[in-house]
Amino acid sequence: MINDVSVIGLGKLGGTMAGCLASRGFNVIGVDVSQKAVNSLNAGHAPAQESGLDELIQQNKQRIRATLDHEDAILNTDLSFVIVPTPSDERGAFTIQYAAYAFEAIGKALAKREKYHTVVLTSTVLPGATRYGLLPILEKFSGKQCGKDFGLCYSPEFIALGTVIRDFLNPDFYLVGEFDERSGATLESVNSRVALNQAHSKRMSIENAELAKLSVNSFVTLKISYANMLADLCERIPGGDVDVVSDAIGLDKRIGRRYLTGGFGYGGPCFPRDNVALNFIGNYLGASTPLLEVNDNYNRTISPRFVDKLTPHLRKGATVAVLGLAYKPLSHVIEESAGIYLCLALSNKGFRVIGFDPLAREEANSALKMHALVSDSLPACLQDAECILVTTPDEMFKSLNPEECLLGKESVTIVDFWRCLPEVFHDHPKIQYIPVGRCTGNAGMASIETLRGLWAESTD
Ligand SMILES: NC(=O)c1ccc[n+]([C@@H]2O[C@H](COP(=O)([O-])OP(=O)(O)OC[C@H]3O[C@@H](n4cnc5c(N)ncnc54)[C@H](O)[C@@H]3O)[C@@H](O)[C@H]2O)c1
């Protein structure tokens, strides 16, 4: 039975996996090339920001240590998870140079190890990368043979930033791509002791697992885009309401309700790039993957379309508050975030933009620099705003009341992308409340006229 595991790469995902594995009784050696991450973990602190991680590591610090030395980890554990960055290149493919560097160090360590060791790649890669890009590095630097002297799996995680601990310990399933039976069985035995919910391991070839990981993310983005398209349709149909429609179609078991809440496009470090990368490999292999390209293009039009729609309704030089700068609530990550896009686009159009986010203040500050102010507090952000854009359904925004938005002003316009503000906003005399995905106010009247026109034409 395996009790000693290493985690190579102590970032947002790896750092959390180290804490979770220790919490399930494993002795964990964490490895990173960053002295800061290693020091943090050795001091009993989270090496990367993630909700609840500091506490989890504190509680389990007797079973965790960190090192800069890959060899120390490989010689003293029986299985390693490798979770290093795989950034996108200019073609949209994932590069494997960080993983190659880690595999070289692991290979050199395997050369000195007598016992069998299983290497598990967790980073997101394109089909073929594990077997044809990285395995040869392990065999070259170890001088050993995969399947005989060591094992190899590709096994990604399905987690969302902000809930990595819960997601890691309660997965729907474990995706295990195995080089051979022994590699897969070894990882499955570890997984069965990690899951709090008795999740099963779905075992398959390495290439099928590589494709399955990307397909999950890509399929979810299709669902999000579908909901955004429904929201756009609902805004043009009298009484249209995307929540009513999504609640209904979500009851169909073939569809399901999750990720069907129209509002804004998808962002963050995974969804956009995974979709693009799958399209890249599709094109490279000569497969027909136009859905992926259309989806990506559609998603990228959502924020610009909104800016075009909003601009004519704003006074020249008006102050606009953007609430939500991270790509989602409970996150400090601003990569591909709609809030940041809106700040930059509106500032470029000459509006005074002031943003606020409960967690992503520092990151937003450096991204927005001369374009927009980032406020330290919600009241300061709302102080002068004639227009307020609520871009994420953060608990802090959900509990706003009209007085906190008005602050003595005659009137204010509020665009609620996720329809998360309380009902008291809907008919407030001093607030023009615009819920994305609903057909209300003047748009409602106009939509009646448009539809009347269609049916009058067809009965003439
Ligand atoms: N963050 C997510 O939500 C998420 C979700 C699913 C999959 N992934 C995938 O997981 C991988 C890692 O993502 P992340 O968000 O944790 O990245 P990250 O940038 O937060 O962390 C990566 C860590 O790896 C370290 N590192 C780099 N090279 C190393 C080496 N040779 N040896 C040891 N450590 C090394 C870095 O110093 C850093 O601490 C990526 O492939 C990503 O696509 C991430």
The ligand as a Gaussian input file, in Angstrom:
#p B3LYP/6-31G(d) Opt

LIG

0 1
 N       -5.773000      26.164000     -11.923000
 C       -6.769000      25.439000     -12.385000
 O       -7.952000      25.756000     -12.206000
 C       -6.494000      24.168000     -13.124000
 C       -7.542000      23.260000     -13.322000
 C       -7.308000      22.098000     -14.024000
 C       -6.047000      21.888000     -14.555000
 N       -5.038000      22.784000     -14.363000
 C       -3.734000      22.514000     -14.962000
 O       -2.785000      22.232000     -13.935000
 C       -1.505000      22.696000     -14.322000
 C       -0.969000      23.613000     -13.257000
 O       -1.880000      24.676000     -13.070000
 P       -1.776000      25.663000     -11.817000
 O       -2.922000      26.586000     -11.974000
 O       -1.626000      24.898000     -10.551000
 O       -0.410000      26.418000     -12.166000
 P        0.430000      27.415000     -11.265000
 O        1.148000      28.310000     -12.204000
 O       -0.444000      28.009000     -10.207000
 O        1.479000      26.481000     -10.508000
 C        2.486000      25.742000     -11.146000
 C        3.633000      25.526000     -10.169000
 O        4.583000      24.670000     -10.782000
 C        5.894000      25.127000     -10.422000
 N        6.879000      24.551000     -11.351000
 C        7.183000      24.932000     -12.612000
 N        8.113000      24.112000     -13.121000
 C        8.416000      23.207000     -12.169000
 C        9.309000      22.108000     -12.102000
 N       10.061000      21.745000     -13.130000
 N        9.369000      21.411000     -10.957000
 C        8.608000      21.733000      -9.900000
 N        7.745000      22.754000      -9.910000
 C        7.652000      23.482000     -11.030000
 C        5.740000      26.635000     -10.456000
 O        6.799000      27.278000      -9.746000
 C        4.376000      26.822000      -9.805000
 O        4.466000      26.935000      -8.400000
 C       -1.697000      23.361000     -15.687000
 O       -1.437000      22.426000     -16.697000
 C       -3.167000      23.697000     -15.711000
 O       -3.692000      23.770000     -17.002000
 C       -5.231000      23.914000     -13.638000

